[in-house]
Amino acid sequence: MAILEILKLPDSRLKEIAEEVTSFDDELHRFIDDLEETRLDGPAAVGIAATQVGRLQRIVIIDCSNTRKPVPNHGRLVLVNPEITEWDGFELGREGCLSVPDYTGNVIRAEKIKVKAMDPAGLASEYEMEGFEARALQHEVDHLDGILFVDRLVSRRTDLFQRKVYRKGGAQKT
């Protein structure tokens, strides 16, 4: 397994639309293993999309089980060709991104969603998600469509925040 390079804004590849996966072979499984290792290497990353490492295929991994708001969630999910089929309600929440490491922002997302996808073996499944898990999946599916959370801010002036990075001892790093 390998840790892959995360593309960062303003890399134009982040704005490209990913293509459907049609081959569920060993090469796909090796890539998914590398994508998961890359997610785990990121600081507190709950999700990652294939486009964030320059692979234009519709693959995302999310795992909200170790977050501040873990319930309800489905644990670690590898979703191939995910499609959000229904959504309900709206909620404002703070988001960060491995591809936009220096900022967080307030984004409006659906509170509840239904999604259909395939697993790495090509088997179809459907999920109902809500809360933080629904937000995380919407964020990752946006990546597959070439959309970053900064594209969804109502106002960059009031909804975009510079991420605070601290050194040991509590001093703020500039």
Residue pairs with C-beta under 8 A, 6 or more apart in sequence:
1 33
1 34
1 37
2 34
2 37
3 34
3 37
3 38
3 41
4 34
4 35
4 38
4 53
4 54
5 53
5 54
6 38
6 42
6 52
6 53
6 98
6 99
7 13
7 14
7 51
7 52
7 53
7 54
7 99
8 99
8 100
8 101
9 99
9 100
9 148
9 150
11 99
13 51
13 54
13 56
14 51
14 52
14 99
14 143
14 146
14 148
15 146
16 51
16 56
16 146
17 56
17 144
17 145
17 146
18 49
18 50
18 51
18 55
18 56
18 57
18 58
18 59
18 143
18 144
18 145
19 56
19 57
19 58
20 57
20 58
20 81
21 28
21 57
21 58
21 59
21 80
21 81
21 118
24 80
24 118
24 120
24 121
24 122
28 80
28 120
29 120
31 50
31 55
31 59
32 59
32 61
32 78
32 120
34 53
35 48
35 50
35 53
35 59
35 61
36 48
36 61
36 78
38 48
38 53
39 45
39 47
39 48
39 61
39 63
42 48
42 98
45 98
46 62
46 63
46 64
46 66
46 67
46 132
46 136
47 60
47 61
47 62
47 63
47 136
47 137
47 139
47 140
48 60
48 61
48 98
48 140
49 59
49 60
49 140
49 141
49 143
49 144
50 56
50 57
50 58
50 59
50 60
50 144
51 143
51 144
51 146
52 98
52 99
52 143
58 80
58 81
58 82
58 144
59 78
59 79
59 80
60 78
60 79
60 82
60 137
60 140
60 141
60 143
60 144
61 76
61 77
61 78
61 79
61 140
62 76
62 77
62 79
62 133
62 136
62 137
62 140
63 75
63 76
63 77
64 70
64 73
64 132
64 133
64 136
65 73
65 75
65 76
67 132
69 131
69 132
70 132
72 130
72 131
72 133
73 129
73 132
73 133
74 127
74 129
74 133
77 127
78 119
78 120
79 115
79 117
79 118
79 119
79 137
80 117
80 118
80 119
80 120
80 122
81 117
81 118
82 115
82 116
82 117
82 137
82 140
82 141
82 144
83 115
83 116
83 117
84 110
84 113
84 114
84 115
84 137
84 138
84 141
85 114
85 115
85 116
85 126
86 113
86 114
87 110
87 112
87 113
87 114
88 110
88 111
88 112
88 113
89 110
89 111
89 112
90 108
90 109
90 110
90 111
91 108
91 109
91 110
91 111
91 135
92 106
92 107
92 108
93 106
93 107
93 109
93 132
93 135
94 104
94 105
94 106
94 107
94 161
95 104
95 105
95 106
95 107
95 135
95 139
95 149
96 103
96 104
96 149
96 163
97 139
97 148
97 149
99 143
99 148
100 148
100 149
100 150
101 163
102 162
102 163
103 150
103 160
103 161
103 162
103 163
104 160
104 161
104 163
105 149
105 150
105 153
105 159
105 160
105 161
106 153
106 154
106 159
107 139
107 149
107 152
107 153
107 159
108 152
108 154
109 134
109 135
109 138
109 139
110 134
110 138
111 130
111 131
111 134
112 128
112 129
112 130
112 134
113 128
113 129
113 130
113 134
113 137
113 138
114 126
114 127
114 128
114 129
115 126
115 127
115 129
115 137
115 141
116 124
116 125
116 126
116 127
117 124
117 125
117 126
117 127
118 124
118 125
119 125
129 137
139 149
142 148
142 149
142 151
142 152
150 156
150 160
153 159
153 160
164 172
165 172
165 173
166 172
166 173
167 173
